[in-house]
Amino acid sequence: MCKNIFHKRWYDDNKELQECIEMLADKDISLQKRISTFLVEHILNYPICQEVLTEEIYSKAYSSDYRRVYDNKESCRIILEFLKVLPDDVRSEIIKNTKDFINGLDH
């Protein structure tokens, strides 16, 4: 008997992160790169982020290994690897600012 097993991902309970990734995924590649650049620069402005973003995180983020659905979208992969290690409050603030940035691009 084969059961359908669902492996919960670390971001499955984070609706704002899922919305942010969906917004990003809907953009063309050039906009995805602009958004990704904004997000990475924004993340690096937080002192706590500089402490948690180790060389290992950079290696995972920029790796060409495809393990998950979003891994083939470079911008999504980079953003999720960086956001994964951040404290919840910082992550929420960064996601809000990123969504505001993305919405600003649409106008």
Secondary structure, 3 states (H helix, E strand, C coil): CCCCCCCCCCCCCCHHHHHHHHHHHCCCHHHHHHHHHHHHHHHHCCHHHHHHCCHHHHHHHCCCCCCCHHHHCHHHHHHHHHHHCCCHHHHHHHHHHHHHHHHHHCC
